[in-house]
Structures are given as structure tokens and as C-alpha cells.
Amino acid sequence: MLEISIRKHTMKNWKHITTKEDVLQILEDSTQRPQLIFKDSVTCGISAHAKEGLINGFHLIEDDVDFHYLDLLSRREVSNFIATELKVTHQSPNHFD
């Protein structure tokens, strides 16, 4: 039960991305502080595994990074905008420095 509580608390601290303007703000904020965007494909097992890893390690970097969450399937246009702006093609999963 504690593990479920920790997951809900962790994800609650992630900022949800819903618009292109949110993405532009994240890019601006990245000049001052590292930003992490998790594009979640909720029907993908690989995405679920990657999210689990982020949740489990969240406490290690939560003070150093701003976390952002995007539901890839319901915000496809925003996901494509992120891919274009950051020049990162979609893979399951991917990250960049």
C-alpha cells in the first residue's frame, strides 16, 4: 500500500503538459534548470517500465530536475511538437542530454 501512495505522490509532483505553450515554457525554463519530459504511451509496456523506473528513482533527483508528463496518445499534436522542437524522433523509450 505504501508503494501505491509513493507513486501517486510522485506523479502528482510532475507537471502535466497539455499545450505547445507548455513546451515552449519548458524550453525557456531549461536555460535555468534541467527539465525532464516523460512522454507516456499508456498502452505500451516499455513505456510503463520506463515510467516505473522514473517513479522508483524520483526521490534521487527530484530537487535537481523539473519533471513533466505528457500523455502521448491524448496529446499527439503536442508530442509531435516536442519531437520537432527538440529534434528527437519517437522511440520507446528515449532520452537525450
N, C-alpha and C positions, 0 to 999 in steps of 0.2 A: 504494500500500500504506500509506503514511503517513496518508493521509486516512481510511482504514478504521480505523486504530489510534486516531486522534484521536476519531472518532465513538464507538468503543467506550469509550474513557476518559471522554469527556464524559457519555455516557448512564449510565455506571457511577456517576458522581457525583450523578445525580438520585435522589432518594428516591422509592421506589415507594409509591403509595397503594393500600391494599387494603381498608381498613375506614372506616366512618363516624368511628370514633375517631381515625384518622389525620387526617381532615379537620378535626375539632374541634381537634386539636393544632396543625395548620397555622394555623387561625384565631387561636388563642391566641398562637402564635409571631409572627403578623403585627403584633402590637402593639409588638414589639421590633425586627423586621427584615422587609424586604419578602419576600414569598413569591410564587413563580410556579408555577402549576399548569398543566401541559400535559395536556389530555385528548386522547389519541391514538385516532383511529378508524383502525385499521391497514388497513382496506380502502378508505380514502378518499385520493385523490390530492392533494386540497387539504391534508389533514392531514399527509401525507408532505412536501409542500412547506414547510408551516409548520414542521414539525419540523426539516427541513434548515436553515432559516433560524436557528432557535434553536441548533442544533449549531454552525453556522458562526460565530455571534456569541457563543457561550457564554463564550469567553475574555475578552470585553469587560466582562462584568458578574458573572462567577462569584464574585467576592469580595464583591459587594454584595447578592446575592439568593440565597435558598434555592430550588432547583429541585425540583419534584415532578412525578412522571409517573403518569398513570392510563391503563391500557388500557381505553378506553371500552367496548369490546364485551364484554370478560370481566368488567367491574365496573359493569354498567349501574346497579345499585341505588346504588352509591357516586356514580356520575356524576350521577344524579338528585338525590341528597342535596346535592351541591355546587351544582347549579343552584338548588335551593330555598334553601339557606343563604345563598348569595351573590346570589340574585335575578338570575341571569344565565341567559337562555334559550340553548339549544343552537343554535349556528350554526357554519359551517365557514369559516374559524376565527373565534374571537372573543377579545377581551381586554377588560380593564376596569382602571380606575385606582383 
